Amino acid sequence: MSAGAELPAPVPALFPPRAERERLDDLLTRALAAAGERVARGPVMPDLDMVQFRAELARFDFEAPQDLQRLIGWTTTQLEHGAVHMGNSRYFGLFNPAANFPSQCADRISGAFNPQLASSGSSPAPVEIEAHVVRAIARRAGLPAESAGHFTTAGSEANYTALLCALTRAAPGFASEGVRTFAGPVAMYTSRECQPAWFKIAHQAGIGRDALKLIATNSRGEMDADALAQAVERDLKAGVVPVLISATAGTTGGGMIDPLARCAQIARTHGLWYHVDAAWGGAALCSPRLRGALAGIELADSLTIDAHKWFATTMGCGMFVTRYPAMLSETFRVATDFMPSTVSALDPYLNSAQWSRRFMGLRLFLSLAAAGWEGYATHVERAVEVIDLIKARLLAAGWSARNDSQLAVLCVVPPNGFPGIREIVRRVLASGRAWVAATTFAGQEVVRICATHGEIVAADIDELVASLNAAR
């Protein structure tokens, strides 16, 4: 371009003028609100004609621009009909939430400002907001005042971080030499009821999937602490190098809590890193009534808690919290001169597996600030009460409960005369009336029901119970 020549105008499809942005933003807000109302009344399962959808999708060859207003309408329609609706209060599914409204607002704010959360130099306020929330969660769990951590994309990343910290503390040479620095094969220990992502984590960390030692559970689905102690001692005698014990506070299948204090004692005896995977159950810390179920969590070296589960934020809002923040800095240390800050105690890129990332912590900050601990206590206690009501209704109809969780998960089997568990679940899902899962708990197939939606009402419970009994 020659001197004095004018720059071409910005691309209006990407950077429309303010009036057009406001018009489209208002249109989007109204379209999402209307879709949300239809989702609440409609089926939980997708009802999309995938052949037609793929044909429509193929027409987007990106050769010619299309009208954004029409694109917003098309996309909203596809998601309304092409996904399982966690936002439907008859979704009694996994730990996916119906996202609370403050966290949805946070996503829009974060998207508008789009801060880069790698560095405190470029994003001092966002970095400090996230650190403030992590410290508040650490205090709630009973960890020391100096505890710190960071937000993660999910619990898997947080658990991976725990394993890396454990390996780094066990052998400082791990940072440079990897597992070659250890005198023998490495081992970590968790329950047979653990989140299966641990297998991928062991693979990713380079210790191999065989390093993951799955400990037997008792009849209640809790890790057997005696079996854990015996496994660690047996491995030590065989020349294996134990580095990590991970207890689960809220198993995926039955919502059970491992013996946290006893697991901590075994870890301390052998000098192992003690991690508690409380990705879902950690929200019980909000409730004075439920907090006792997590006794022993304050002894952890690190915690995983996912705000996008029982805290009900939008997806992609996990947390890693540790009593040893210096170990994070050691594990993720790196040197560069192009970042606007290199403060190891503050900068997320120096204390996490990530570099560039979104302002995830704003979701929990706005939610906690809006509801307070008391509001969240009511939220989690209400979910437990929902499960108690469902349990009472099903027991009265002849069903049997197989788990005894203090959290909001119920595992049941039907009375005689019903088909198999997976056929029951298939029929419920096919009806579109509700969503439940089939899983195995304590060696038996069960129907798993979890209260994930913060706006469940009596009519939703009626519909769930009716759809389960209709599966006969």
N, C-alpha and C positions, 0 to 999 in steps of 0.2 A: 504494500500500500504506500502510495506516495505521500510525502509530507503535505498536510493540509487537507487530505481527502477525508470525507466523512465515513464513519463506521456504519455498516448496515444496522438496521433496527433489530432489536432482540426478536427472537422467534415468538410470535404472539401465542401460539399453541402451548408453548412451555412457560411463558412469562406474560400472561394476559394483563391488561391494565386493571387497576384496582376495582373499578366498578364491575367488571366482568368477573373478577375473582369473588367478590362479595355475592354476586348473583348465583354463581355456581356453588359456592360454599353453602348458601342458604338452601339451594336445591338439594344438595347432598344431605344436609341435616334433616330435611323433611323426608327425603326418600328413605333414609336409614330408619327414621322413626316409624314410618308407615310399614316398612318391611319387618321391623321388630314386632309390631302388633300382629302382623299376619303370621309370623313365626310362632308366636305365643299361642295362637289358636290352631295352628296347623300340625302336620305330622312331624315327629322328631327325626325320622329318617329321610334321606334324600329321595326326591321323586322326580329326578331329572332324566329325560330321554338322552342317554349318552351318545347314541348314534347321531341324533339331531344336533347335540351340543358340539360334537367333534366336527360336524360339517360346518356349523357356524364359525367355530374357532378357526377352521382352515381358511376361511375367507379373510382373516386378518393377516395379510401378507406384508403389511407395513410399507407398501409402495406409495400409497396415497394417504394423506391425513384424513382423519374422520372427526366428526363433531364430538367434543368432549361431553356435552350434555347427554347425547345419545349413548356414549360409551359408559357414562356413570349409570344410566338406567339399565343397560345391558348387563353390566358387571354385577350390579345389585341383584338383578333377577337370577343370574346364574348361581350366586352364593346363597340366595334364599332357597333355591330348589336343589342345590348340588352339594350339600354338606350335612352331616349330622349336626343337629342344632343344640349345642351346649347352652344356648340362650333360651331354650324351651324348658319350662319348669317341670316337665315330665321326663327330662333327661336325668336318670339316676345311674350315671355311668361311671367313668373312671374319675380322675381327679381334675379333669378339665373344668374350668369354672364358667359360670355366667358372669362376665366381667362387670365389675361395679362401675358406676358412672364417673366418679372422680378419676379413675385410671384411664377411662376413655378420653376424658378431657386432657389428661396428661399426654396421651399419645398425640393429640392434635397440637398441643403447645410445643412438645418436643419436635414434632415434624416441621412446625413453622420456623422455629429458631435453628433447628438442626445442629446443635453443638457437637463438637468432636470430644468424646469423653476420655481420650487417651491421656491428656495432659492438664494439670492444674494451671499451666501457663496460658493455655488457650481457652479453658473453660473453668475458671476458678469457682464461680457460683455453683454450677452443676456438680462439679467434683466434690465440693464441700457438702452440698445437700445429700448426695449419696452417702458420703462418709458419716454424716450425722444420723441418717436412718440406720445404717449398719451398727453404729455404736448403741443406738436405742434398742435394737433387737438383741445385741449382745448383753446389755444390762438386763433386759427382760428374761434372758436365759440364765442369768446369774454368773456370767463370765466376768473376769477382772476388768477394771476400768480401762486398761491399756489395750483391750481387745480391739480388733479392726477387721477389715475384710473388703469385699467388693461385690458388686452385682454381676451376675452371670446370665448367659442365655437360658440356662436350665439347670436342673439338679445334676445332670450328667457332667456338665463342665465343673460344677462345684465339687463333686465327688472326685473327679480327675485331679483337681487342684489339691485335694487332701492327700491323694496318693503321691503326687509329686513332692509335696512338702514332707511327707513321711520318708520317702526315699532320700531326699536331700539331707534331712536331719540324721538319718541312719548312717549315711556315708557321704561326707562332703565331696568326695571324689566323683559321686554320681553325676554331678553337673557337667563334668568334662568327659568322664569315661563311660558313663551309662552303667548298665548292670555288670559290666566287667570288673567294676571296683569292688563288688561283693565277693566274699570268700566262698559263697555257695549260692544255690538257687534261692531266689527271693519268694516270700509268701505273704499274702494278706488274708484276713479272715472276716467272713460275714455269714449271715444266716442263709439257709436254703430258701427262705422266703424273701430274699433281698430283691432289689430292682435289678433285672437282668442286664441293664446297661453296664454293670460292673465287668462283665466279660469283655465288652468293647473297650472299657477303660484300661483294663489290664493289657490288652493287645496294644492299644494306643500308646501306653506308657513304656512299652518295650520289655515288660517283665514276662509276657506270655500269659495266655489264658489259663494254663495249668497252675500258675501261681495263685489263682483265686481259690481259696479253700472254703468250701461251703459247709457250714456247721449244722448239724441236725437240730431240729426244733422239737419242743415238747408237744403234748397233746393240745395245748392252747395256741400253737403256732408261733411261740416265742423261742428265740435262740437258747439252746441248752448251754448254760454257762459252764457246767462241768465238762461237757464235751469240748467246749472251746478251750478250756485250760489244758485238757489232755492233748488236744491237737497241737497247741503251741509247744508244749513240753516234748511231745513226740518228734516234732519237726526239729527242734533245737538239738536233740540227741542224734538226729540223722544228718546234721550239718546244713540244714536249711536255715535261711536268715529271715525270720519274721520281721515285718516292718510296720504293719498297720492292722488294727482291729476296727471294723466299722459295725456299729450297732444300728438297728433300724427303729425309728420311732414313728410307727404308722406304716405297716407293711402294705404293699399294693393289694394283695389278695384279701386279707382279713382285717386290716387296720390294727394289727397287734404291735405291741411295744416290747422290744427286747429288754432284758434286765440291765438297765443302763449303768447302775452303780457297780454291779458285779463285773460287768465288762470293763469298766474303768479300772477296777482293782487289778484285774488280770493284765491289762495293758501296762499299768504302772509297775507291776511286779517284774515284767520283762523289758521295760524301757521302750515300749512300742507307742507309736502315735495312735491316739484314741479319737476316732471320728464318729459322730452321730449323724446319720442320714435321716433328718426330720423334714424332708422335702414337703410332705403333706402335713404330718401330725404336728409340726412345729407351731402351727397357728394356735394350738391349744395353750401356748404360753400367754395368749391374750386373756384367758379366762381364769380368774382365781379358783373357780370350781373345778376346772379340768387340769390346772397346772400340776397338781400332784401326780397325775399319770405320767409326767415326764421327769419325775424325781431322778436325779443322777445326770441329767443333761448338762448341769453346771460343771461337771467334771471333765467335759470333753475338751480335747485340744482344738477341735474344729467342728463346725456344724454346716450342714446343708439345709436351707429353708427356701422353698419356692413360693414367692408371693403370688405367682399365677396359679396356684392351687387353692388352698383354703382361704388365703387372704383375698382371693377373687379379683386380682388385677388382670389386665389383658396379658396375653401369652408372651413368653420370653422375658421373665422377670425373676430369675433365681438369685440366690445369695450364698456366698461363702463367708463364714465368720470364724476367726481364730483368736485364741489367746496369745499367739506368738506372731504378731505382725512382721517382726524382723525376718522370720522364716519365709514369708511371702517375698520380701525383697531379695533374699538370697536365692530363692528358687527361680525367680523370673528376671534376675538382673541382666541388663543389657546396656551397651554403651553406644551412644549416637550423638551427633552434634547438630542434627537438623530439627530436633524437637524444641519447642519453646520453653520447656522446663525439664529439669532432670532431678527433681526432688524425690528421692527413693521412698520417703515415708508418705508421700502424697499421690504421686502420679500413677493412675491405674495401669498404664502400659508397663510400668516397672514392678507391678504387684499382681499381675494376672496373666492368663494365657492369651488374652486378647490384646489388640492394639486399637485400631479404629473401631468405635462402636457407638450405638445410640444411647441417649440419655434414659436408660431403663428405670433407674431408681425414682424418677419423678412420679411414676405410677403409684408406688407404695407411699411415697411422701404425701401426695395429695390425699390418698385414701385414709392414711393414718391421721393426718391433720384434720380431715373432715369428720371422721367418726370417733377418733380417740380410742384409747384402749378399751374403754367401756363399751363403745359401739361395736368394736370387733369381738369383745366378749359375748355380747348378745348374739352376734352373727354366728359364731361357732357353737354356742350353746343351743341356739335354735336348730342348727343342723342335727345335733345329737337328739334333740327332742323329736324331730321329724322321723329319724330312724327308729326311735322308741315307739312312736305311733304305728309305723309300718310293721314293726316286729309284732306288736300286740295284735294288729289286724290279721296278719298271716298266721300267727300261732292259733288264733281263734278259729281259723279256717282249716286247721290241721297240718300246716307246714311246721317244720322244725328248724330251729336256729343252730348253726354249727360253730359260729365264732362268738366270743364274748368280749368285744372291743369296747373300750371306754370312749372311742371316737365314733365318727358318723359313717360306719360301714357295717353292713349286715350280710351274712352269708346264710342262705336257707336252702333246704331241700323240700320237695313237695310230699304230700301224703301218697298213699298207694293209689294207683289208677292214672297217674300222669305219665307222659312219655319221658324220655331221658332229658337230662338237664339242657343239653345243647339244642334239642328239639324244642323245648319250652322257650328258650331264649330266641330261637329262630322265629317262632310263632309270634312272640311279643314284638320283636322288631318288625316283622312283616306287617303287623297290624298298624304300625305307626303311632300307636297310642302311648307308648312309653319306650324307654331305652334302659336295658339292664345288660349285664355281662355274664358269661359263663367262665368260671375259673375253677382251680383246684385248691382246696383248703384242707390241711391236715390229711392229705391223701385221698380226699373225696371230692368229686365234682359237685359244685354248688352254683346257685344263682347268686350273683354278687350285686348288691344294691348300695349305692352311695349317695348321700344327700349333698349334691354339689351346687345347687342353685339357691341363692339367698332369698328368693321370693316364692318358694314352694307354699302352696295353700292346701287346705283339706281336700279340695276337689282333685288336685293332682295325685294325692295319696289314694283317693277313691279309684281313680283311673288306673293307677299302677296295680293296685290289688286286683281290680277287676280283670285287667289284661293278663295277669299271671294266672288267675283262676280260670280264665277263658282258655288258656293253653291246654287245658285238660281235653 
